[in-house]
Amino acid sequence: MEQQRESAAQLLERLAAVEEGLAGVQEELSMAGDALGRTDETRQTLSNRITDLSKQLQELKNAIRKLEEAARVY
């Protein structure tokens, strides 16, 4: 009977260690998910900024073309 109690106590200790390890893994997964989410947000933000800059570049090219045409007229 005493041996069974000791075995049960050892199993409970192991179970506690496994639960602690599992909690650590869950926390790491959560942090990894947050990091991935931030990465996706960063990519989207950068993509939006690139699109905005491309539009501005095209507008500048159009403005330069108009200025060049106006300069030829004079």
CHARMM-style PDB file with segment names, atoms N, HN, CA, C and O in Angstrom:
ATOM      1  N   MET     1       0.819  -1.194   0.000  1.00  0.00      PROA
ATOM      2  CA  MET     1       0.000   0.000   0.000  1.00  0.00      PROA
ATOM      3  C   MET     1       0.863   1.259   0.000  1.00  0.00      PROA
ATOM      4  O   MET     1       0.589   2.215  -0.726  1.00  0.00      PROA
ATOM      5  N   GLU     2       1.896   1.246   0.812  1.00  0.00      PROA
ATOM      6  HN  GLU     2       2.119   0.469   1.402  1.00  0.00      PROA
ATOM      7  CA  GLU     2       2.811   2.391   0.886  1.00  0.00      PROA
ATOM      8  C   GLU     2       3.502   2.619  -0.457  1.00  0.00      PROA
ATOM      9  O   GLU     2       3.702   3.758  -0.878  1.00  0.00      PROA
ATOM     10  N   GLN     3       3.861   1.535  -1.116  1.00  0.00      PROA
ATOM     11  HN  GLN     3       3.699   0.609  -0.774  1.00  0.00      PROA
ATOM     12  CA  GLN     3       4.521   1.627  -2.416  1.00  0.00      PROA
ATOM     13  C   GLN     3       3.573   2.262  -3.442  1.00  0.00      PROA
ATOM     14  O   GLN     3       4.018   3.041  -4.284  1.00  0.00      PROA
ATOM     15  N   GLN     4       2.298   1.946  -3.385  1.00  0.00      PROA
ATOM     16  HN  GLN     4       1.936   1.313  -2.701  1.00  0.00      PROA
ATOM     17  CA  GLN     4       1.322   2.531  -4.302  1.00  0.00      PROA
ATOM     18  C   GLN     4       1.176   4.027  -4.047  1.00  0.00      PROA
ATOM     19  O   GLN     4       1.028   4.813  -4.983  1.00  0.00      PROA
ATOM     20  N   ARG     5       1.218   4.413  -2.773  1.00  0.00      PROA
ATOM     21  HN  ARG     5       1.338   3.774  -2.013  1.00  0.00      PROA
ATOM     22  CA  ARG     5       1.142   5.838  -2.444  1.00  0.00      PROA
ATOM     23  C   ARG     5       2.350   6.578  -2.985  1.00  0.00      PROA
ATOM     24  O   ARG     5       2.223   7.678  -3.523  1.00  0.00      PROA
ATOM     25  N   GLU     6       3.517   5.979  -2.843  1.00  0.00      PROA
ATOM     26  HN  GLU     6       3.620   5.086  -2.406  1.00  0.00      PROA
ATOM     27  CA  GLU     6       4.735   6.602  -3.371  1.00  0.00      PROA
ATOM     28  C   GLU     6       4.669   6.711  -4.889  1.00  0.00      PROA
ATOM     29  O   GLU     6       5.034   7.734  -5.468  1.00  0.00      PROA
ATOM     30  N   SER     7       4.203   5.648  -5.521  1.00  0.00      PROA
ATOM     31  HN  SER     7       3.907   4.816  -5.051  1.00  0.00      PROA
ATOM     32  CA  SER     7       4.054   5.664  -6.989  1.00  0.00      PROA
ATOM     33  C   SER     7       3.056   6.739  -7.408  1.00  0.00      PROA
ATOM     34  O   SER     7       3.287   7.468  -8.373  1.00  0.00      PROA
ATOM     35  N   ALA     8       1.962   6.830  -6.687  1.00  0.00      PROA
ATOM     36  HN  ALA     8       1.775   6.238  -5.903  1.00  0.00      PROA
ATOM     37  CA  ALA     8       0.955   7.844  -6.996  1.00  0.00      PROA
ATOM     38  C   ALA     8       1.531   9.239  -6.809  1.00  0.00      PROA
ATOM     39  O   ALA     8       1.272  10.132  -7.616  1.00  0.00      PROA
ATOM     40  N   ALA     9       2.302   9.431  -5.764  1.00  0.00      PROA
ATOM     41  HN  ALA     9       2.513   8.706  -5.108  1.00  0.00      PROA
ATOM     42  CA  ALA     9       2.923  10.735  -5.513  1.00  0.00      PROA
ATOM     43  C   ALA     9       3.904  11.083  -6.627  1.00  0.00      PROA
ATOM     44  O   ALA     9       3.964  12.228  -7.075  1.00  0.00      PROA
ATOM     45  N   GLN    10       4.676  10.084  -7.073  1.00  0.00      PROA
ATOM     46  HN  GLN    10       4.627   9.154  -6.709  1.00  0.00      PROA
ATOM     47  CA  GLN    10       5.617  10.309  -8.171  1.00  0.00      PROA
ATOM     48  C   GLN    10       4.874  10.655  -9.465  1.00  0.00      PROA
ATOM     49  O   GLN    10       5.285  11.535 -10.221  1.00  0.00      PROA
ATOM     50  N   LEU    11       3.778   9.946  -9.696  1.00  0.00      PROA
ATOM     51  HN  LEU    11       3.444   9.231  -9.082  1.00  0.00      PROA
ATOM     52  CA  LEU    11       2.975  10.230 -10.889  1.00  0.00      PROA
ATOM     53  C   LEU    11       2.392  11.644 -10.833  1.00  0.00      PROA
ATOM     54  O   LEU    11       2.344  12.345 -11.844  1.00  0.00      PROA
ATOM     55  N   LEU    12       1.957  12.048  -9.660  1.00  0.00      PROA
ATOM     56  HN  LEU    12       1.995  11.478  -8.839  1.00  0.00      PROA
ATOM     57  CA  LEU    12       1.423  13.409  -9.511  1.00  0.00      PROA
ATOM     58  C   LEU    12       2.510  14.456  -9.760  1.00  0.00      PROA
ATOM     59  O   LEU    12       2.244  15.500 -10.355  1.00  0.00      PROA
ATOM     60  N   GLU    13       3.739  14.175  -9.301  1.00  0.00      PROA
ATOM     61  HN  GLU    13       3.955  13.327  -8.818  1.00  0.00      PROA
ATOM     62  CA  GLU    13       4.851  15.089  -9.547  1.00  0.00      PROA
ATOM     63  C   GLU    13       5.145  15.179 -11.044  1.00  0.00      PROA
ATOM     64  O   GLU    13       5.352  16.263 -11.589  1.00  0.00      PROA
ATOM     65  N   ARG    14       5.158  14.014 -11.695  1.00  0.00      PROA
ATOM     66  HN  ARG    14       4.991  13.133 -11.253  1.00  0.00      PROA
ATOM     67  CA  ARG    14       5.392  13.997 -13.144  1.00  0.00      PROA
ATOM     68  C   ARG    14       4.284  14.745 -13.880  1.00  0.00      PROA
ATOM     69  O   ARG    14       4.539  15.514 -14.808  1.00  0.00      PROA
ATOM     70  N   LEU    15       3.050  14.502 -13.446  1.00  0.00      PROA
ATOM     71  HN  LEU    15       2.842  13.878 -12.693  1.00  0.00      PROA
ATOM     72  CA  LEU    15       1.913  15.178 -14.062  1.00  0.00      PROA
ATOM     73  C   LEU    15       2.044  16.689 -13.902  1.00  0.00      PROA
ATOM     74  O   LEU    15       1.779  17.441 -14.840  1.00  0.00      PROA
ATOM     75  N   ALA    16       2.449  17.131 -12.719  1.00  0.00      PROA
ATOM     76  HN  ALA    16       2.664  16.521 -11.957  1.00  0.00      PROA
ATOM     77  CA  ALA    16       2.629  18.568 -12.480  1.00  0.00      PROA
ATOM     78  C   ALA    16       3.716  19.121 -13.393  1.00  0.00      PROA
ATOM     79  O   ALA    16       3.578  20.222 -13.926  1.00  0.00      PROA
ATOM     80  N   ALA    17       4.797  18.362 -13.577  1.00  0.00      PROA
ATOM     81  HN  ALA    17       4.909  17.468 -13.144  1.00  0.00      PROA
ATOM     82  CA  ALA    17       5.882  18.802 -14.456  1.00  0.00      PROA
ATOM     83  C   ALA    17       5.406  18.883 -15.909  1.00  0.00      PROA
ATOM     84  O   ALA    17       5.741  19.821 -16.633  1.00  0.00      PROA
ATOM     85  N   VAL    18       4.623  17.888 -16.319  1.00  0.00      PROA
ATOM     86  HN  VAL    18       4.350  17.126 -15.730  1.00  0.00      PROA
ATOM     87  CA  VAL    18       4.083  17.891 -17.688  1.00  0.00      PROA
ATOM     88  C   VAL    18       3.140  19.070 -17.878  1.00  0.00      PROA
ATOM     89  O   VAL    18       3.196  19.753 -18.901  1.00  0.00      PROA
ATOM     90  N   GLU    19       2.276  19.313 -16.901  1.00  0.00      PROA
ATOM     91  HN  GLU    19       2.231  18.758 -16.070  1.00  0.00      PROA
ATOM     92  CA  GLU    19       1.352  20.446 -16.995  1.00  0.00      PROA
ATOM     93  C   GLU    19       2.118  21.759 -17.085  1.00  0.00      PROA
ATOM     94  O   GLU    19       1.745  22.649 -17.850  1.00  0.00      PROA
ATOM     95  N   GLU    20       3.198  21.883 -16.297  1.00  0.00      PROA
ATOM     96  HN  GLU    20       3.501  21.161 -15.675  1.00  0.00      PROA
ATOM     97  CA  GLU    20       4.009  23.097 -16.346  1.00  0.00      PROA
ATOM     98  C   GLU    20       4.664  23.256 -17.714  1.00  0.00      PROA
ATOM     99  O   GLU    20       4.694  24.350 -18.277  1.00  0.00      PROA
ATOM    100  N   GLY    21       5.189  22.148 -18.242  1.00  0.00      PROA
ATOM    101  HN  GLY    21       5.164  21.259 -17.784  1.00  0.00      PROA
ATOM    102  CA  GLY    21       5.789  22.192 -19.575  1.00  0.00      PROA
ATOM    103  C   GLY    21       4.769  22.550 -20.642  1.00  0.00      PROA
ATOM    104  O   GLY    21       5.057  23.327 -21.553  1.00  0.00      PROA
ATOM    105  N   LEU    22       3.581  21.983 -20.526  1.00  0.00      PROA
ATOM    106  HN  LEU    22       3.347  21.353 -19.786  1.00  0.00      PROA
ATOM    107  CA  LEU    22       2.510  22.269 -21.478  1.00  0.00      PROA
ATOM    108  C   LEU    22       2.113  23.740 -21.424  1.00  0.00      PROA
ATOM    109  O   LEU    22       1.883  24.370 -22.457  1.00  0.00      PROA
ATOM    110  N   ALA    23       2.036  24.279 -20.211  1.00  0.00      PROA
ATOM    111  HN  ALA    23       2.223  23.767 -19.372  1.00  0.00      PROA
ATOM    112  CA  ALA    23       1.704  25.702 -20.076  1.00  0.00      PROA
ATOM    113  C   ALA    23       2.767  26.561 -20.746  1.00  0.00      PROA
ATOM    114  O   ALA    23       2.450  27.571 -21.374  1.00  0.00      PROA
ATOM    115  N   GLY    24       4.028  26.161 -20.611  1.00  0.00      PROA
ATOM    116  HN  GLY    24       4.285  25.340 -20.101  1.00  0.00      PROA
ATOM    117  CA  GLY    24       5.114  26.900 -21.270  1.00  0.00      PROA
ATOM    118  C   GLY    24       4.998  26.838 -22.781  1.00  0.00      PROA
ATOM    119  O   GLY    24       5.191  27.840 -23.469  1.00  0.00      PROA
ATOM    120  N   VAL    25       4.683  25.660 -23.294  1.00  0.00      PROA
ATOM    121  HN  VAL    25       4.526  24.846 -22.735  1.00  0.00      PROA
ATOM    122  CA  VAL    25       4.522  25.499 -24.748  1.00  0.00      PROA
ATOM    123  C   VAL    25       3.343  26.333 -25.242  1.00  0.00      PROA
ATOM    124  O   VAL    25       3.433  26.982 -26.284  1.00  0.00      PROA
ATOM    125  N   GLN    26       2.245  26.315 -24.500  1.00  0.00      PROA
ATOM    126  HN  GLN    26       2.172  25.787 -23.653  1.00  0.00      PROA
ATOM    127  CA  GLN    26       1.079  27.106 -24.894  1.00  0.00      PROA
ATOM    128  C   GLN    26       1.420  28.590 -24.921  1.00  0.00      PROA
ATOM    129  O   GLN    26       0.983  29.315 -25.816  1.00  0.00      PROA
ATOM    130  N   GLU    27       2.193  29.041 -23.949  1.00  0.00      PROA
ATOM    131  HN  GLU    27       2.548  28.452 -23.223  1.00  0.00      PROA
ATOM    132  CA  GLU    27       2.585  30.450 -23.919  1.00  0.00      PROA
ATOM    133  C   GLU    27       3.477  30.785 -25.115  1.00  0.00      PROA
ATOM    134  O   GLU    27       3.317  31.833 -25.741  1.00  0.00      PROA
ATOM    135  N   GLU    28       4.424  29.885 -25.430  1.00  0.00      PROA
ATOM    136  HN  GLU    28       4.555  29.034 -24.921  1.00  0.00      PROA
ATOM    137  CA  GLU    28       5.295  30.117 -26.584  1.00  0.00      PROA
ATOM    138  C   GLU    28       4.495  30.142 -27.883  1.00  0.00      PROA
ATOM    139  O   GLU    28       4.754  30.973 -28.754  1.00  0.00      PROA
ATOM    140  N   LEU    29       3.527  29.241 -28.020  1.00  0.00      PROA
ATOM    141  HN  LEU    29       3.317  28.566 -27.312  1.00  0.00      PROA
ATOM    142  CA  LEU    29       2.682  29.230 -29.217  1.00  0.00      PROA
ATOM    143  C   LEU    29       1.874  30.519 -29.324  1.00  0.00      PROA
ATOM    144  O   LEU    29       1.712  31.075 -30.411  1.00  0.00      PROA
ATOM    145  N   SER    30       1.377  30.981 -28.201  1.00  0.00      PROA
ATOM    146  HN  SER    30       1.509  30.530 -27.318  1.00  0.00      PROA
ATOM    147  CA  SER    30       0.620  32.225 -28.198  1.00  0.00      PROA
ATOM    148  C   SER    30       1.498  33.391 -28.637  1.00  0.00      PROA
ATOM    149  O   SER    30       1.086  34.234 -29.434  1.00  0.00      PROA
ATOM    150  N   MET    31       2.719  33.424 -28.100  1.00  0.00      PROA
ATOM    151  HN  MET    31       3.054  32.740 -27.452  1.00  0.00      PROA
ATOM    152  CA  MET    31       3.644  34.499 -28.473  1.00  0.00      PROA
ATOM    153  C   MET    31       4.014  34.396 -29.943  1.00  0.00      PROA
ATOM    154  O   MET    31       4.116  35.411 -30.631  1.00  0.00      PROA
ATOM    155  N   ALA    32       4.218  33.164 -30.432  1.00  0.00      PROA
ATOM    156  HN  ALA    32       4.135  32.340 -29.872  1.00  0.00      PROA
ATOM    157  CA  ALA    32       4.542  32.974 -31.847  1.00  0.00      PROA
ATOM    158  C   ALA    32       3.386  33.432 -32.723  1.00  0.00      PROA
ATOM    159  O   ALA    32       3.594  34.059 -33.762  1.00  0.00      PROA
ATOM    160  N   GLY    33       2.163  33.115 -32.299  1.00  0.00      PROA
ATOM    161  HN  GLY    33       1.994  32.606 -31.456  1.00  0.00      PROA
ATOM    162  CA  GLY    33       0.983  33.557 -33.057  1.00  0.00      PROA
ATOM    163  C   GLY    33       0.886  35.068 -33.084  1.00  0.00      PROA
ATOM    164  O   GLY    33       0.555  35.652 -34.116  1.00  0.00      PROA
ATOM    165  N   ASP    34       1.173  35.712 -31.954  1.00  0.00      PROA
ATOM    166  HN  ASP    34       1.442  35.238 -31.115  1.00  0.00      PROA
ATOM    167  CA  ASP    34       1.162  37.174 -31.901  1.00  0.00      PROA
ATOM    168  C   ASP    34       2.214  37.748 -32.830  1.00  0.00      PROA
ATOM    169  O   ASP    34       1.970  38.727 -33.535  1.00  0.00      PROA
ATOM    170  N   ALA    35       3.401  37.124 -32.825  1.00  0.00      PROA
ATOM    171  HN  ALA    35       3.599  36.328 -32.252  1.00  0.00      PROA
ATOM    172  CA  ALA    35       4.479  37.606 -33.687  1.00  0.00      PROA
ATOM    173  C   ALA    35       4.096  37.465 -35.152  1.00  0.00      PROA
ATOM    174  O   ALA    35       4.356  38.360 -35.956  1.00  0.00      PROA
ATOM    175  N   LEU    36       3.476  36.336 -35.499  1.00  0.00      PROA
ATOM    176  HN  LEU    36       3.265  35.609 -34.845  1.00  0.00      PROA
ATOM    177  CA  LEU    36       3.040  36.139 -36.884  1.00  0.00      PROA
ATOM    178  C   LEU    36       1.980  37.153 -37.264  1.00  0.00      PROA
ATOM    179  O   LEU    36       1.979  37.680 -38.376  1.00  0.00      PROA
ATOM    180  N   GLY    37       1.081  37.419 -36.335  1.00  0.00      PROA
ATOM    181  HN  GLY    37       1.082  36.990 -35.432  1.00  0.00      PROA
ATOM    182  CA  GLY    37       0.056  38.422 -36.602  1.00  0.00      PROA
ATOM    183  C   GLY    37       0.680  39.781 -36.840  1.00  0.00      PROA
ATOM    184  O   GLY    37       0.274  40.501 -37.752  1.00  0.00      PROA
ATOM    185  N   ARG    38       1.663  40.139 -36.030  1.00  0.00      PROA
ATOM    186  HN  ARG    38       1.993  39.554 -35.290  1.00  0.00      PROA
ATOM    187  CA  ARG    38       2.343  41.425 -36.220  1.00  0.00      PROA
ATOM    188  C   ARG    38       3.094  41.442 -37.533  1.00  0.00      PROA
ATOM    189  O   ARG    38       3.149  42.470 -38.208  1.00  0.00      PROA
ATOM    190  N   THR    39       3.680  40.297 -37.905  1.00  0.00      PROA
ATOM    191  HN  THR    39       3.635  39.462 -37.357  1.00  0.00      PROA
ATOM    192  CA  THR    39       4.394  40.214 -39.169  1.00  0.00      PROA
ATOM    193  C   THR    39       3.436  40.444 -40.330  1.00  0.00      PROA
ATOM    194  O   THR    39       3.750  41.184 -41.263  1.00  0.00      PROA
ATOM    195  N   ASP    40       2.275  39.814 -40.271  1.00  0.00      PROA
ATOM    196  HN  ASP    40       2.020  39.213 -39.514  1.00  0.00      PROA
ATOM    197  CA  ASP    40       1.276  40.003 -41.329  1.00  0.00      PROA
ATOM    198  C   ASP    40       0.816  41.462 -41.383  1.00  0.00      PROA
ATOM    199  O   ASP    40       0.652  42.026 -42.464  1.00  0.00      PROA
ATOM    200  N   GLU    41       0.611  42.065 -40.216  1.00  0.00      PROA
ATOM    201  HN  GLU    41       0.744  41.606 -39.337  1.00  0.00      PROA
ATOM    202  CA  GLU    41       0.208  43.471 -40.168  1.00  0.00      PROA
ATOM    203  C   GLU    41       1.304  44.347 -40.752  1.00  0.00      PROA
ATOM    204  O   GLU    41       1.023  45.289 -41.493  1.00  0.00      PROA
ATOM    205  N   THR    42       2.547  44.041 -40.421  1.00  0.00      PROA
ATOM    206  HN  THR    42       2.775  43.276 -39.819  1.00  0.00      PROA
ATOM    207  CA  THR    42       3.674  44.813 -40.939  1.00  0.00      PROA
ATOM    208  C   THR    42       3.760  44.677 -42.449  1.00  0.00      PROA
ATOM    209  O   THR    42       3.961  45.663 -43.158  1.00  0.00      PROA
ATOM    210  N   ARG    43       3.606  43.457 -42.938  1.00  0.00      PROA
ATOM    211  HN  ARG    43       3.442  42.656 -42.362  1.00  0.00      PROA
ATOM    212  CA  ARG    43       3.643  43.244 -44.394  1.00  0.00      PROA
ATOM    213  C   ARG    43       2.532  44.029 -45.083  1.00  0.00      PROA
ATOM    214  O   ARG    43       2.754  44.661 -46.115  1.00  0.00      PROA
ATOM    215  N   GLN    44       1.335  43.982 -44.503  1.00  0.00      PROA
ATOM    216  HN  GLN    44       1.155  43.468 -43.665  1.00  0.00      PROA
ATOM    217  CA  GLN    44       0.207  44.698 -45.095  1.00  0.00      PROA
ATOM    218  C   GLN    44       0.450  46.197 -45.067  1.00  0.00      PROA
ATOM    219  O   GLN    44       0.162  46.896 -46.039  1.00  0.00      PROA
ATOM    220  N   THR    45       0.979  46.690 -43.959  1.00  0.00      PROA
ATOM    221  HN  THR    45       1.214  46.122 -43.170  1.00  0.00      PROA
ATOM    222  CA  THR    45       1.279  48.115 -43.842  1.00  0.00      PROA
ATOM    223  C   THR    45       2.319  48.520 -44.879  1.00  0.00      PROA
ATOM    224  O   THR    45       2.176  49.547 -45.543  1.00  0.00      PROA
ATOM    225  N   LEU    46       3.364  47.712 -45.012  1.00  0.00      PROA
ATOM    226  HN  LEU    46       3.480  46.878 -44.473  1.00  0.00      PROA
ATOM    227  CA  LEU    46       4.400  48.017 -46.002  1.00  0.00      PROA
ATOM    228  C   LEU    46       3.838  47.939 -47.417  1.00  0.00      PROA
ATOM    229  O   LEU    46       4.171  48.767 -48.266  1.00  0.00      PROA
ATOM    230  N   SER    47       2.997  46.958 -47.670  1.00  0.00      PROA
ATOM    231  HN  SER    47       2.726  46.286 -46.981  1.00  0.00      PROA
ATOM    232  CA  SER    47       2.379  46.832 -48.989  1.00  0.00      PROA
ATOM    233  C   SER    47       1.525  48.052 -49.308  1.00  0.00      PROA
ATOM    234  O   SER    47       1.563  48.573 -50.423  1.00  0.00      PROA
ATOM    235  N   ASN    48       0.758  48.501 -48.327  1.00  0.00      PROA
ATOM    236  HN  ASN    48       0.727  48.078 -47.422  1.00  0.00      PROA
ATOM    237  CA  ASN    48      -0.065  49.698 -48.519  1.00  0.00      PROA
ATOM    238  C   ASN    48       0.813  50.917 -48.783  1.00  0.00      PROA
ATOM    239  O   ASN    48       0.500  51.743 -49.640  1.00  0.00      PROA
ATOM    240  N   ARG    49       1.903  51.022 -48.047  1.00  0.00      PROA
ATOM    241  HN  ARG    49       2.157  50.351 -47.351  1.00  0.00      PROA
ATOM    242  CA  ARG    49       2.808  52.169 -48.217  1.00  0.00      PROA
ATOM    243  C   ARG    49       3.454  52.140 -49.601  1.00  0.00      PROA
ATOM    244  O   ARG    49       3.609  53.184 -50.235  1.00  0.00      PROA
ATOM    245  N   ILE    50       3.829  50.954 -50.071  1.00  0.00      PROA
ATOM    246  HN  ILE    50       3.702  50.106 -49.556  1.00  0.00      PROA
ATOM    247  CA  ILE    50       4.406  50.820 -51.407  1.00  0.00      PROA
ATOM    248  C   ILE    50       3.392  51.240 -52.461  1.00  0.00      PROA
ATOM    249  O   ILE    50       3.734  51.934 -53.418  1.00  0.00      PROA
ATOM    250  N   THR    51       2.139  50.817 -52.282  1.00  0.00      PROA
ATOM    251  HN  THR    51       1.861  50.254 -51.505  1.00  0.00      PROA
ATOM    252  CA  THR    51       1.086  51.196 -53.223  1.00  0.00      PROA
ATOM    253  C   THR    51       0.907  52.714 -53.243  1.00  0.00      PROA
ATOM    254  O   THR    51       0.799  53.318 -54.310  1.00  0.00      PROA
ATOM    255  N   ASP    52       0.876  53.328 -52.052  1.00  0.00      PROA
ATOM    256  HN  ASP    52       0.964  52.837 -51.185  1.00  0.00      PROA
ATOM    257  CA  ASP    52       0.737  54.783 -51.968  1.00  0.00      PROA
ATOM    258  C   ASP    52       1.908  55.494 -52.645  1.00  0.00      PROA
ATOM    259  O   ASP    52       1.717  56.464 -53.378  1.00  0.00      PROA
ATOM    260  N   LEU    53       3.117  55.002 -52.394  1.00  0.00      PROA
ATOM    261  HN  LEU    53       3.272  54.214 -51.799  1.00  0.00      PROA
ATOM    262  CA  LEU    53       4.290  55.627 -52.997  1.00  0.00      PROA
ATOM    263  C   LEU    53       4.305  55.436 -54.513  1.00  0.00      PROA
ATOM    264  O   LEU    53       4.740  56.324 -55.247  1.00  0.00      PROA
ATOM    265  N   SER    54       3.836  54.295 -54.978  1.00  0.00      PROA
ATOM    266  HN  SER    54       3.482  53.574 -54.382  1.00  0.00      PROA
ATOM    267  CA  SER    54       3.758  54.059 -56.428  1.00  0.00      PROA
ATOM    268  C   SER    54       2.789  55.041 -57.081  1.00  0.00      PROA
ATOM    269  O   SER    54       3.061  55.576 -58.156  1.00  0.00      PROA
ATOM    270  N   LYS    55       1.651  55.271 -56.414  1.00  0.00      PROA
ATOM    271  HN  LYS    55       1.430  54.837 -55.541  1.00  0.00      PROA
ATOM    272  CA  LYS    55       0.683  56.249 -56.938  1.00  0.00      PROA
ATOM    273  C   LYS    55       1.288  57.643 -56.963  1.00  0.00      PROA
ATOM    274  O   LYS    55       1.132  58.377 -57.939  1.00  0.00      PROA
ATOM    275  N   GLN    56       1.981  58.009 -55.883  1.00  0.00      PROA
ATOM    276  HN  GLN    56       2.107  57.413 -55.091  1.00  0.00      PROA
ATOM    277  CA  GLN    56       2.606  59.332 -55.831  1.00  0.00      PROA
ATOM    278  C   GLN    56       3.670  59.469 -56.913  1.00  0.00      PROA
ATOM    279  O   GLN    56       3.802  60.525 -57.532  1.00  0.00      PROA
ATOM    280  N   LEU    57       4.430  58.397 -57.139  1.00  0.00      PROA
ATOM    281  HN  LEU    57       4.324  57.539 -56.636  1.00  0.00      PROA
ATOM    282  CA  LEU    57       5.450  58.421 -58.189  1.00  0.00      PROA
ATOM    283  C   LEU    57       4.809  58.637 -59.553  1.00  0.00      PROA
ATOM    284  O   LEU    57       5.297  59.427 -60.361  1.00  0.00      PROA
ATOM    285  N   GLN    58       3.721  57.933 -59.800  1.00  0.00      PROA
ATOM    286  HN  GLN    58       3.324  57.291 -59.143  1.00  0.00      PROA
ATOM    287  CA  GLN    58       3.030  58.099 -61.088  1.00  0.00      PROA
ATOM    288  C   GLN    58       2.501  59.525 -61.236  1.00  0.00      PROA
ATOM    289  O   GLN    58       2.587  60.106 -62.318  1.00  0.00      PROA
ATOM    290  N   GLU    59       1.954  60.093 -60.158  1.00  0.00      PROA
ATOM    291  HN  GLU    59       1.884  59.621 -59.279  1.00  0.00      PROA
ATOM    292  CA  GLU    59       1.475  61.474 -60.206  1.00  0.00      PROA
ATOM    293  C   GLU    59       2.618  62.446 -60.476  1.00  0.00      PROA
ATOM    294  O   GLU    59       2.455  63.405 -61.230  1.00  0.00      PROA
ATOM    295  N   LEU    60       3.767  62.202 -59.867  1.00  0.00      PROA
ATOM    296  HN  LEU    60       3.900  61.422 -59.255  1.00  0.00      PROA
ATOM    297  CA  LEU    60       4.937  63.058 -60.111  1.00  0.00      PROA
ATOM    298  C   LEU    60       5.412  62.939 -61.558  1.00  0.00      PROA
ATOM    299  O   LEU    60       5.764  63.937 -62.187  1.00  0.00      PROA
ATOM    300  N   LYS    61       5.419  61.714 -62.080  1.00  0.00      PROA
ATOM    301  HN  LYS    61       5.133  60.903 -61.569  1.00  0.00      PROA
ATOM    302  CA  LYS    61       5.812  61.527 -63.481  1.00  0.00      PROA
ATOM    303  C   LYS    61       4.869  62.293 -64.410  1.00  0.00      PROA
ATOM    304  O   LYS    61       5.308  62.934 -65.365  1.00  0.00      PROA
ATOM    305  N   ASN    62       3.562  62.220 -64.116  1.00  0.00      PROA
ATOM    306  HN  ASN    62       3.205  61.700 -63.340  1.00  0.00      PROA
ATOM    307  CA  ASN    62       2.582  62.948 -64.926  1.00  0.00      PROA
ATOM    308  C   ASN    62       2.802  64.453 -64.833  1.00  0.00      PROA
ATOM    309  O   ASN    62       2.725  65.166 -65.833  1.00  0.00      PROA
ATOM    310  N   ALA    63       3.079  64.931 -63.611  1.00  0.00      PROA
ATOM    311  HN  ALA    63       3.141  64.352 -62.798  1.00  0.00      PROA
ATOM    312  CA  ALA    63       3.325  66.367 -63.429  1.00  0.00      PROA
ATOM    313  C   ALA    63       4.577  66.808 -64.183  1.00  0.00      PROA
ATOM    314  O   ALA    63       4.587  67.879 -64.790  1.00  0.00      PROA
ATOM    315  N   ILE    64       5.625  66.000 -64.153  1.00  0.00      PROA
ATOM    316  HN  ILE    64       5.617  65.130 -63.660  1.00  0.00      PROA
ATOM    317  CA  ILE    64       6.869  66.329 -64.870  1.00  0.00      PROA
ATOM    318  C   ILE    64       6.613  66.352 -66.364  1.00  0.00      PROA
ATOM    319  O   ILE    64       7.102  67.239 -67.063  1.00  0.00      PROA
ATOM    320  N   ARG    65       5.856  65.390 -66.858  1.00  0.00      PROA
ATOM    321  HN  ARG    65       5.459  64.669 -66.290  1.00  0.00      PROA
ATOM    322  CA  ARG    65       5.539  65.343 -68.284  1.00  0.00      PROA
ATOM    323  C   ARG    65       4.791  66.617 -68.702  1.00  0.00      PROA
ATOM    324  O   ARG    65       5.084  67.201 -69.745  1.00  0.00      PROA
ATOM    325  N   LYS    66       3.826  67.039 -67.879  1.00  0.00      PROA
ATOM    326  HN  LYS    66       3.588  66.565 -67.032  1.00  0.00      PROA
ATOM    327  CA  LYS    66       3.079  68.266 -68.191  1.00  0.00      PROA
ATOM    328  C   LYS    66       3.994  69.480 -68.169  1.00  0.00      PROA
ATOM    329  O   LYS    66       3.881  70.367 -69.016  1.00  0.00      PROA
ATOM    330  N   LEU    67       4.898  69.518 -67.200  1.00  0.00      PROA
ATOM    331  HN  LEU    67       4.990  68.797 -66.512  1.00  0.00      PROA
ATOM    332  CA  LEU    67       5.845  70.645 -67.131  1.00  0.00      PROA
ATOM    333  C   LEU    67       6.763  70.647 -68.345  1.00  0.00      PROA
ATOM    334  O   LEU    67       7.057  71.710 -68.893  1.00  0.00      PROA
ATOM    335  N   GLU    68       7.219  69.478 -68.770  1.00  0.00      PROA
ATOM    336  HN  GLU    68       6.980  68.615 -68.324  1.00  0.00      PROA
ATOM    337  CA  GLU    68       8.076  69.387 -69.949  1.00  0.00      PROA
ATOM    338  C   GLU    68       7.311  69.859 -71.191  1.00  0.00      PROA
ATOM    339  O   GLU    68       7.860  70.574 -72.029  1.00  0.00      PROA
ATOM    340  N   GLU    69       6.050  69.455 -71.301  1.00  0.00      PROA
ATOM    341  HN  GLU    69       5.604  68.874 -70.621  1.00  0.00      PROA
ATOM    342  CA  GLU    69       5.225  69.881 -72.451  1.00  0.00      PROA
ATOM    343  C   GLU    69       5.023  71.390 -72.406  1.00  0.00      PROA
ATOM    344  O   GLU    69       5.094  72.057 -73.438  1.00  0.00      PROA
ATOM    345  N   ALA    70       4.773  71.929 -71.228  1.00  0.00      PROA
ATOM    346  HN  ALA    70       4.714  71.387 -70.389  1.00  0.00      PROA
ATOM    347  CA  ALA    70       4.583  73.375 -71.103  1.00  0.00      PROA
ATOM    348  C   ALA    70       5.873  74.119 -71.447  1.00  0.00      PROA
ATOM    349  O   ALA    70       5.828  75.197 -72.041  1.00  0.00      PROA
ATOM    350  N   ALA    71       7.018  73.550 -71.076  1.00  0.00      PROA
ATOM    351  HN  ALA    71       7.054  72.675 -70.594  1.00  0.00      PROA
ATOM    352  CA  ALA    71       8.304  74.196 -71.374  1.00  0.00      PROA
ATOM    353  C   ALA    71       8.563  74.200 -72.879  1.00  0.00      PROA
ATOM    354  O   ALA    71       9.174  75.141 -73.384  1.00  0.00      PROA
ATOM    355  N   ARG    72       8.122  73.190 -73.603  1.00  0.00      PROA
ATOM    356  HN  ARG    72       7.625  72.425 -73.193  1.00  0.00      PROA
ATOM    357  CA  ARG    72       8.321  73.140 -75.045  1.00  0.00      PROA
ATOM    358  C   ARG    72       7.474  74.187 -75.761  1.00  0.00      PROA
ATOM    359  O   ARG    72       7.859  74.723 -76.801  1.00  0.00      PROA
ATOM    360  N   VAL    73       6.322  74.459 -75.180  1.00  0.00      PROA
ATOM    361  HN  VAL    73       6.009  74.023 -74.336  1.00  0.00      PROA
ATOM    362  CA  VAL    73       5.418  75.442 -75.788  1.00  0.00      PROA
ATOM    363  C   VAL    73       6.069  76.814 -75.780  1.00  0.00      PROA
ATOM    364  O   VAL    73       5.954  77.566 -76.748  1.00  0.00      PROA
ATOM    365  N   TYR    74       6.755  77.143 -74.688  1.00  0.00      PROA
ATOM    366  HN  TYR    74       6.849  76.532 -73.902  1.00  0.00      PROA
ATOM    367  CA  TYR    74       7.396  78.461 -74.590  1.00  0.00      PROA
ATOM    368  C   TYR    74       8.655  78.432 -75.351  1.00  0.00      PROA
ATOM    369  OT1 TYR    74       9.365  79.436 -75.408  1.00  0.00      PROA
TER     370      TYR     74
END
